[in-house]
Amino acid sequence: MRILIAVPVFNEERYVSRVLERILDYAPNVLTIDDGSTDRTPILLAQQPVEVIRHARNRGYGQSLVDAFRWAGCYGYEWLITMDCDEQHEPEALPTFYSAIEKADRADPPIDVISGSRYMDAASAVDRPPPDRQSINQLITQKLNESLGLSLTDAFCGFKAYRIEAIKRLSFTVKGYAFPLQFWVRAVAAGLNISEIPVRLIYNDPNRSFGGPLDDARHRLEHYLKVLEDELALHEGLLSAKAAACAGHRGRA
C-alpha cells in the first residue's frame, strides 16, 4: 500500500520543522505544498527529507490540495493523507488512519474518503474551538447533511485520507478555504463512499487568520453558503438521480 502524506504550509516557520520531524516518524513519503510563504518556511523545508511543491505566490488552500492530489496520482500512490502544519493535527494519529485505510479496502462498498472529525469524541478534546468557527462548522455540516444525505459531524477538518483512484474522477475550481464545500458536493455527485473517524480537537492559535475579508465571521459564512449553493445548483441533476436511486434501492430491500 503506497500512502503519501501531504502538508499544505503557508508562513509556518513556528511549527514546520517540529511537525515534519514528527510526521517522518510515522511516514516515509511526505509532500509539502508551500503556498507562497514569505517567512523562513522555504529555508526550513529545504532542511527536511521531504518533497516540496512551491507556489511563487499564495494561491490558496484548495489549490494546494489539488496539487497534492495531482502529485499523488502522477507518482502512483494509492492513498493520500492530508494534514495541517500548525500542530492541530497529530502525527501520532497516522496509524489510526492507516488502520482505517486497511478496513476501507475490505468494506463493501469500499470507502473512498476517510474524514477526521473533531466532534465525534468530545471527551478527547484538548481545547475549545473559537465560538464563531464552531457555529459556522455546525451550520455548514448540517446543510451538507440535509442536502447530500450525509451524516458528517465535521465538514471542515483537513485531516483526511483520500483514495487516489476515486479522486481522479473529480475536478475542482475553488482555490481557497471554501474548497471543502465543493469537495463534498462533487464527491457525493460522483458516488464516492465516505466515512469519518475521530481525531482530537486542538486549537493552538484561536486567532489564526483566514486572510482578508474571511476573518470576518459573517462574511466567511456568506462566502461558504454561496459556494455551497452554486455547487448544489451545478450538480442538481446528478444529486437528484442518486437520491432517487437510493430511495428505489431502499424500497426493494
N, C-alpha and C positions, 0 to 999 in steps of 0.2 A: 504494500500500500504506500503510494507516494503522496505525502502530505506536505504542503507548503504553508508556512506561517507568514502572513503579510501584515505589516505595521505601518499605517499612514502616519507621517510626522510633519509637524509644522512648528518651528521655533520651540523645540523640546530639549534644549541644552540642559535643562534642570534634571530631566529624567532619562534621556535616551540611552546613555551608556549603561546605567544600572538595569534598566528594563531589558535591554538586549542581552546582557550577560545572563540574566535570569532565564530568558526565553531559550537561550542556547543550551542551558542545562537540560532542556526537555525536547529540543527540536534541532536537527542538523541543518535544515533548509529554511532559511529566513530571508524574506524580501522586505526592504523598507522603501516606502514611496515618500520622498522628501518633496513636499508641496511648496517649494519656493522659500525655504527658510532663510531668514536674514540674520540669524544669530550664529552661534558656533556649532549648530547641529550638523552641517555638512562635514566639518572637520572631525567631529566626534564619530560620525558614521564611518569615515574612512579608517578609523582605528579598530573597527569591528569586522569579524569574518562573515559579513552578510552581503547579499546582493542589494544594489541601490538603483532605483529609478529617481531621477531628479528633474523636477519641473523648474524651468528657468524663472517662472513667476507663479504666484499662487493661483491654482486652477480649481480648487475645491475638493472637499471630502469625497463627493461622489465620483469625481474624475479619478481620484487616487484609487478607489475601489475598482473602477473599470480597468485601470491599468494593471492592477493586481490580477483580476480575472484573466486578462489577455496574456499576461506573463505565465500564469499557471497553465493555461491551455497550450501555449507555444512550447513549453518545456515538459509537457507530458505528465503533469501532476494530476492525480485523481481527485484530491480534495484540497480545498483552500480554507484555512482558518484565519479570520481577521481579528485583530485586537488593537486596542488603543495603546498609546505610549505614555500615558500620564499616571500610571500605576493604579488606575481604576479597574483594570482587567488583570487578574493574577496569573502569571505564567504557571503557577502551581496547579491551576485548573486544567491545563492542557491534557493531562492523562484522562480526565473525565471526558473531554471532547473525543479523545482517541477511542475510548470505550464506546461512546455514543455512535461514532462512525462505524465501528465494527457491527454494532446492533442495527444501524441503519441499512447496511448492506444485506442483512438477513431478514429485514422486515418485509412484510407483504401488504401493500406495495413498498418498495424500497424508499427510504426517506432521502430527500434531495437537499434540504436545508435544515440545519440544527441551530436554532437561535438561542443564545443565552438570555436568561430572564433574571433581572434583579429583584423581581417581586414574587417569584414562586415560593421562596423560603424566607419569610420575613425575619425568622429567628437568626438567620446568618448575617443580617445587615450590619455593616460596620458603622455606617453613617446614615444620616437622614438627607435625602436629596433636597435641593432648594425647592420651596413650595411651587414656584411657577413651572419648573421643569417637570415636577411630578404631576401637576394638574394637567399640563399640556400632553404629557405622555399618556395619562389615563384617558383623556378625551379622544386623542387620536387612535389609541388602541381600541377603544370602544367602537369608534366609527369604522375602523378597518374590520373588526369582527362582524359588525352588523352588515357591512357592505359586501364582504367577501366570504362570509360563512366560516370564518376562522375562530379560534379560541386562544388567541395570543394573550399574554399578560404583560408584555413589554415590547412595544413597537420599535423602540429606538436603540436597543442595546447593540453595540457594534461588535460584540464578541460572538462570532458566528462561524459555522462550518458550512461550506458550500460544495456540493458535488459538481465538479467542473463540467462533465458531460451534459448535465442539466442546465447549467448556467450558460453554456454555449448557445442555447436556444433563445436567449433573451438579448435584447439590446436596450441601451439606456441613454437618456439625453439630459437628465438632471445632474448637474455637476456639484451642487452644494450640499448643505445639511438636510435638505428635503429628499435626498436620494432614497432613504428607506421607504417613503410613501410610494414612489414609482416602483421600487423593487417589489414590494408586497403585492401590488396590483398586477404587475406583469408576471410574477411568479405564479399567482393563482390562475391568471388567464392562460398560462402555458401548461397548467396541470401539474406543477411541481408539488411534491408532498413535503410537509413542514412539521417539525416538532420543536419543542422547547426543552431546555434543561436549566436547572437553577445555577446561577453564579452569584457571588457575594456582591452586595451593593456597597460601593466605596466611592466617596466624593472627597478627594484630597483638596480640590480647589473649587468651592461652590461659586466663586466669582469669575470663573473662566469665561472668556469672551467667545461669542459666536462670530463676531466681526460685523461692523457696520450696523445697519438697522435691525438685524436679527437679535441684537442684545436687548431690544425692547420686546417683552414677552407678548404683548398684544399683536405687534407686527409679526412676530415669529409664528404665532398661531394662525394668523390670517394667511401667511405665506404657505404654511403646511396644508391648510384646508384648501387653498386654491390649487396646489399641486395635486392633492388627492382628488378633488372634484374633476380636474382636467383628465386625470388618468382613468377614472371611473367612466367618464363620458367616452373617452377614446376606445375603451375596451368593453363597452356596454354589451355589444352583441355576443362576444365570446363568453363573458361572465354570465349572461342570461342563459346561453346554451348549456354551459356547465352546470348551472343551478338546476335547470330542467332535467338534465341527465341524471344528476344526483337524486333528485326527487323521484324520478322514474325507477332508479335502482332501488331506493328505499321501498317504493311501492311493491316491487316484485319480490323483495326479501321475505 
